[in-house]
Amino acid sequence: MTSDGGSGGGGKSDGGGGARRPSGRERAAEARRRQAAADRRRKQLIIGGVVLVVVVLAVLIGVLVQHNTSENNKAKRNAYGAGQPFAAPTGVSSNPATQADPGGIVYGKPEAKVTVEVNEDVRCPFCKIAETLFGAINKEYADAGKAKIQYHLVDLIDRVGGGQGSLVGGATLACAADAGQAQFIAFHDLMFKNQPDEKDDAYGNIDTVLNLAGQVPDLRTATFDACGRTGRYAAWIKANYDWLSKKLGGSVGTPDIYIDGTPVLLKDTAAVPAAQQQADYRAVLDAAVAKQG
């Protein structure tokens, strides 16, 4: 008896092999899930947009504040000494002093054969280090008549970092030269000893500078105060910067020191100890003195 086993497999079945259609409840749940996901994305986009707007506004406000601060500093710098004709303090190295050749304030005997040229900024922290290392040596050689020091005061920090302390402080220090070499060098050393942080424009306040000058005997007079307050030597400070910029090919750095034209480089005391730098400095000075006879 032959079995017809293949015939059963060809028939159709109403079993569970077909896909089940989701119920209305399930479709509603899926719709709610999709809507919630869309709401979350929309909320994230809104928050992201708000954050972006806040960041952009903060940047714009920062730029505006920085611009306004810069403009205010520039206005103050331009106002200090405005209307004052170019003038050089007493005893500068150039005779006559001009804006193109403003000269440096001389400490020591003008006839001394060796010249130490010091270009510095009263706000410059590296200038303070240089004064700490070499200032007393310069004074020693100048007092002995072996060399004369020419101080060229510039307003570098004001120009690159804002403020007016380099200009106000430097110009008022220049006023001290009118009182005499002793008063000038005493006030010079005092300003560097009490130098504020580079970001602190304390020397931009003329009262702060004049109060400091009060510690120097025989310096605070009505004439000195008027010189500082009116910015009599502000144009001289700016001219010194321009003179140094031209000398260095447009790239100004302070301190910039020369002994009879030989540059002296300030080195990191961690790499070259202070005592070694001072010994090297003396050696250059001694060689210059010996050469001049």
HELIX and SHEET records of a PDB file:
HELIX    1   1 GLY A    5  GLY A    9  1                                   5    
HELIX    2   2 GLY A   24  ALA A   79  1                                  56    
HELIX    3   3 PRO A  125  ALA A  130  1                                   6    
HELIX    4   4 GLU A  131  GLY A  135  3                                   5    
HELIX    5   5 ALA A  136  ASP A  143  1                                   8    
HELIX    6   6 LEU A  156  GLY A  161  1                                   6    
HELIX    7   7 GLY A  165  ALA A  179  1                                  15    
HELIX    8   8 GLN A  181  LYS A  193  1                                  13    
HELIX    9   9 ALA A  202  GLY A  204  5                                   3    
HELIX   10  10 ILE A  206  ALA A  213  1                                   8    
HELIX   11  11 ALA A  222  THR A  230  1                                   9    
HELIX   12  12 ALA A  234  LYS A  247  1                                  14    
HELIX   13  13 ALA A  274  GLN A  292  1                                  19    
SHEET    1   A 5 ILE A 105  TYR A 107  0                                        
SHEET    2   A 5 ALA A 147  LEU A 153 -1                                        
SHEET    3   A 5 VAL A 114  GLU A 120  1                                        
SHEET    4   A 5 ASP A 256  ILE A 259 -1                                        
SHEET    5   A 5 THR A 262  VAL A 264 -1                                        
END                                                                             
